Amino acid sequence: MLILSKEDIRKVFSMKDAVDSVKQAFSIYSEGKSVVPLRVNIDVAKCGGQSLFMPGYVPDLDSVGIKIVSVFPKNVEKGIPSVPAQMILLDGTTGEVCCIMDGTYLTQLRTGAASGAATDVLASPDAKVAAIFGAGGQAICQLEALLAVRKLELVKVFALGDEAKKFVEAAKIQLKEYRVEIVAAESAEEALKDADIITAVTTSRKPVFPGNLVKKGAHVNGVGSYTREMQELDEYIVTKADKVFVDSKDAVIAEAGDFIQPMEKGLIDSNRINGELGEVILGKVKGRENDSEITLFKTVGIAVQDVVTANKIYKKALENGIGKVVEV
């Protein structure tokens, strides 16, 4: 059995690799070539967190896996990740565990890659300015994914308190090879100004930016909301966007407050969703059709992303002799 740390993964797997893997994962999912039950979400109310169990099976890759990921916001106060996780990968031909890898970094990587895939497929090819709402553990991979698929000139980051400024300083160092200007915005309105791409990656229970200020032709990624109580996207952008795409229609309708809350108010129904991103990639559904359309992508995360990405990481690690082999 192979054990892979975050650093092991970084040695063999780039963000571009992750975007390609997630595109494949979404295509597999939308073709019905995977088994992906809705995740089990256990509320750990005593500690203000949740633990999620996400199983999946991809027959064409002979790969089975389950990611155990928790969201404990108070972990930040303890100086440890707020989204700890492990990915357990099984050989689909024997049922044996073949790899355990850092699921926290895998989650950041594949979640960022989902936005990267959607941006690559749906955003204007000429996009130059991006806005990111949120500066937590997921934000750096979200930013890198945008930079991996578009040659951006300016990225504006907005978050509560002084978190944006701290994030910007770290991002300038970590992503210096992209040679992009990264700044902290003083307000949501400032962040939105001229933004061609907008990514929200928070656990907020109220909208983090006014949707009516999103400019024509922009692309929006809604990433953070994964329970019915969370709603980082306002009802204006959800109802008024020209086209809406999701990672999984079933999962978004079951889990995302961004859509559940306006549906419960009768403002939209499931037909508001034009299709899954995998269907756009496969050519079954049309994506952006002109420069003025506002496109919206909502992801809650599905296990096929983890299984496909983990499978690719595992194979690359074996090829390069990376990781620690243990006998159990």
C-alpha positions in Angstrom: 0.0 0.0 0.0 1.3 3.4 -1.0 1.1 6.4 1.4 1.2 9.8 -0.2 1.6 13.1 1.6 0.8 16.6 0.2 4.4 17.1 -0.8 4.5 13.8 -2.6 1.4 14.8 -4.6 2.9 18.2 -5.4 6.0 16.5 -6.8 4.1 14.5 -9.5 0.8 16.3 -10.1 0.3 19.9 -11.3 -2.9 22.0 -11.3 -3.1 21.5 -15.1 -3.1 17.8 -14.5 -5.9 18.3 -11.9 -8.0 20.3 -14.3 -7.6 17.6 -17.0 -8.5 14.9 -14.5 -11.6 16.8 -13.3 -12.8 17.4 -16.8 -12.5 13.6 -17.4 -14.4 13.0 -14.1 -17.3 15.2 -15.0 -17.5 13.6 -18.4 -17.5 10.1 -16.9 -20.2 11.2 -14.4 -22.5 12.8 -17.0 -22.2 9.7 -19.2 -23.4 7.6 -16.4 -20.2 5.6 -16.2 -19.6 5.9 -12.5 -21.3 4.9 -9.3 -21.6 8.0 -7.0 -24.0 7.8 -4.1 -24.9 11.0 -2.4 -22.4 11.6 0.3 -23.2 11.0 4.0 -22.9 14.2 6.0 -22.7 13.7 9.8 -23.3 16.9 11.8 -20.8 17.1 14.6 -22.8 19.8 16.4 -20.8 19.6 19.6 -17.7 21.0 17.9 -19.5 23.0 15.2 -18.4 20.8 12.3 -19.4 18.2 9.9 -17.8 14.9 8.7 -18.6 13.8 5.2 -18.1 10.3 3.7 -17.8 10.3 -0.1 -17.6 6.9 -1.9 -17.3 6.3 -5.6 -16.5 3.7 -8.2 -15.3 4.2 -11.8 -15.4 0.9 -13.7 -13.4 2.1 -16.7 -10.5 2.9 -14.4 -10.9 -0.2 -12.2 -10.9 2.2 -9.2 -12.9 2.5 -6.1 -12.4 5.0 -3.3 -13.8 6.8 -0.4 -12.8 10.2 0.9 -13.4 11.1 4.5 -13.5 14.9 4.7 -14.5 17.1 7.6 -15.3 20.8 7.9 -14.4 22.2 11.3 -14.1 26.0 11.0 -12.9 26.3 14.6 -9.7 24.4 13.7 -8.3 27.7 12.4 -8.1 28.8 16.0 -6.0 25.7 16.8 -3.6 26.3 13.9 -4.7 23.2 12.0 -6.6 22.8 8.7 -10.3 23.6 8.8 -10.9 20.9 6.2 -8.9 17.8 7.3 -9.3 14.7 5.1 -7.9 11.4 3.9 -8.5 9.6 0.6 -8.6 5.8 0.6 -8.1 4.3 -2.9 -8.9 0.7 -3.7 -7.9 -1.6 -6.6 -11.2 -2.1 -8.4 -10.2 -5.6 -9.5 -9.4 -7.0 -6.0 -11.0 -4.6 -3.5 -7.7 -4.1 -1.8 -6.6 -0.7 -0.5 -3.7 0.3 -2.7 -3.2 3.9 -1.5 -4.0 6.4 1.2 -3.2 10.0 0.4 -3.6 13.4 1.9 -7.2 14.1 1.3 -7.0 17.7 2.5 -4.7 18.7 -0.4 -6.6 16.4 -2.8 -9.8 18.2 -1.8 -8.2 21.6 -2.4 -6.7 20.5 -5.6 -9.7 18.9 -7.2 -12.1 21.6 -5.9 -9.9 24.3 -7.4 -9.7 22.2 -10.6 -13.5 22.1 -10.8 -13.6 25.9 -11.0 -10.7 25.7 -13.4 -12.5 23.3 -15.6 -15.7 25.3 -15.6 -13.7 28.6 -16.3 -11.9 27.0 -19.1 -15.1 25.7 -20.7 -17.4 28.6 -20.0 -15.5 31.9 -19.4 -14.5 34.3 -22.1 -11.2 33.3 -23.7 -10.1 36.9 -23.3 -10.8 37.2 -19.5 -8.2 39.4 -17.8 -9.6 40.3 -14.4 -10.8 37.9 -11.7 -12.4 38.3 -8.3 -12.2 35.8 -5.5 -14.4 35.9 -2.4 -12.9 34.0 0.5 -9.4 33.6 1.7 -9.5 30.3 3.5 -7.8 27.0 2.9 -9.5 26.4 -0.5 -8.6 29.8 -1.9 -5.1 29.3 -3.1 -6.0 26.3 -5.3 -9.0 28.2 -6.6 -6.7 31.1 -7.6 -4.1 28.8 -9.2 -6.8 26.9 -11.2 -8.0 30.2 -12.7 -4.4 31.1 -13.6 -3.8 27.7 -15.1 -6.6 28.2 -17.7 -6.6 31.9 -18.3 -3.8 34.5 -18.7 -5.1 36.9 -16.1 -3.6 40.3 -15.5 -5.4 41.2 -12.2 -6.9 39.2 -9.4 -8.9 41.0 -6.6 -9.5 39.1 -3.3 -12.2 40.1 -0.8 -12.6 38.5 2.6 -13.6 39.6 6.1 -11.1 41.2 8.5 -7.5 41.2 7.3 -7.6 37.7 5.9 -7.5 39.0 2.3 -4.3 40.9 2.8 -2.6 37.9 4.5 -3.7 35.7 1.6 -2.5 38.1 -1.0 1.0 38.3 0.4 1.2 34.5 0.6 -0.2 34.0 -2.9 2.3 36.5 -4.4 5.0 34.2 -3.3 3.4 30.8 -3.9 2.1 31.7 -7.4 4.9 34.1 -8.5 5.6 32.1 -11.7 2.2 33.2 -13.1 3.3 36.9 -13.0 -0.2 38.2 -12.2 -1.1 41.2 -10.0 -2.9 40.1 -6.9 -4.5 42.7 -4.6 -6.9 42.8 -1.6 -10.2 44.5 -2.3 -11.7 46.8 0.3 -15.3 45.9 -0.5 -17.3 43.4 -2.5 -18.2 46.1 -4.9 -14.6 46.9 -5.6 -13.8 43.3 -6.2 -16.6 42.9 -8.7 -15.6 46.0 -10.8 -14.6 44.8 -14.3 -14.3 41.2 -13.1 -14.5 38.7 -16.0 -14.4 35.7 -13.7 -15.8 35.6 -10.1 -15.2 32.8 -7.7 -17.0 32.5 -4.3 -15.4 30.0 -2.0 -16.8 30.6 1.5 -19.0 28.8 4.0 -21.2 31.9 4.4 -24.9 31.6 5.2 -25.6 34.9 3.4 -24.6 36.2 0.0 -21.1 37.5 -0.3 -21.6 39.8 -3.3 -24.4 41.6 -5.0 -25.3 39.7 -8.1 -26.8 42.7 -9.9 -23.2 44.1 -10.1 -21.9 41.2 -12.1 -21.0 42.6 -15.5 -22.3 41.2 -18.8 -20.1 38.4 -20.2 -18.7 37.4 -16.8 -18.4 33.8 -15.6 -19.2 33.0 -11.9 -18.0 29.9 -9.9 -20.0 29.1 -6.8 -17.9 26.8 -4.7 -18.4 27.1 -1.0 -22.0 26.3 -0.3 -22.6 22.6 0.3 -25.6 22.5 2.8 -29.1 23.9 2.5 -28.3 26.6 5.2 -25.3 28.0 3.2 -26.0 30.7 0.6 -23.0 32.6 -0.7 -24.7 33.4 -4.1 -27.6 35.8 -4.0 -30.9 35.1 -5.6 -30.4 37.7 -8.2 -27.4 36.0 -9.9 -29.0 32.5 -9.5 -32.2 33.7 -11.2 -30.8 36.1 -13.7 -27.7 34.4 -15.0 -28.1 33.6 -18.7 -26.9 30.0 -18.3 -26.5 27.8 -15.2 -24.4 24.7 -15.1 -23.5 22.3 -12.2 -21.2 19.4 -11.4 -24.2 17.2 -10.5 -27.8 18.2 -10.9 -29.0 15.7 -8.3 -26.3 16.7 -5.8 -26.8 20.5 -6.2 -30.6 20.3 -5.8 -30.1 18.1 -2.7 -27.3 20.0 -1.0 -26.7 23.6 -2.2 -28.5 26.3 -0.3 -27.7 28.6 -3.2 -30.4 26.7 -5.1 -32.5 25.1 -2.4 -33.5 28.4 -0.8 -34.8 30.2 -3.9 -36.5 26.9 -5.0 -38.3 26.8 -1.6 -39.5 30.4 -2.2 -40.8 29.4 -5.7 -38.3 31.7 -7.5 -36.8 28.9 -9.5 -37.2 25.2 -10.1 -34.9 22.5 -11.3 -35.2 23.7 -14.9 -33.2 26.7 -13.9 -30.1 24.4 -14.4 -29.2 24.2 -18.1 -27.1 21.1 -17.6 -24.0 19.5 -16.1 -20.6 20.7 -17.0 -19.8 17.1 -18.1 -22.6 17.5 -20.7 -21.0 20.7 -22.0 -17.6 19.0 -22.2 -19.2 16.0 -24.1 -21.0 18.4 -26.5 -24.4 17.3 -25.4 -25.4 20.8 -24.0 -24.3 24.2 -25.3 -22.1 26.3 -23.1 -21.4 30.0 -23.7 -22.8 31.1 -27.0 -21.8 34.8 -27.0 -19.7 37.4 -25.3 -22.5 39.0 -23.3 -23.8 35.9 -21.6 -23.4 35.6 -17.8 -22.6 32.0 -17.1 -22.8 30.4 -13.6 -21.2 27.2 -12.4 -22.2 25.7 -9.1 -20.3 22.8 -7.6 -20.8 20.9 -4.4 -18.2 18.3 -5.1 -18.8 14.7 -6.1 -16.8 11.6 -5.3 -16.0 10.8 -8.9 -13.7 13.9 -8.9 -11.8 12.3 -6.0 -11.6 8.8 -7.4 -10.4 9.9 -10.9 -7.9 12.4 -9.6 -6.6 10.1 -6.9 -6.2 7.3 -9.5 -4.1 9.6 -11.7 -2.0 10.8 -8.8 -1.4 7.2 -7.6 -0.3 6.0 -11.1 2.0 9.0 -11.5 3.5 8.4 -8.0 4.2 4.7 -8.9 5.8 5.7 -12.2 8.1 8.2 -10.4 8.9 6.1 -7.3 7.3 8.7 -5.0 5.7 7.9 -1.7 6.1 5.4 1.1 5.2 1.7 0.6 3.9 0.0 3.7 2.9 -3.6 4.4 -0.4 -4.1 6.3 
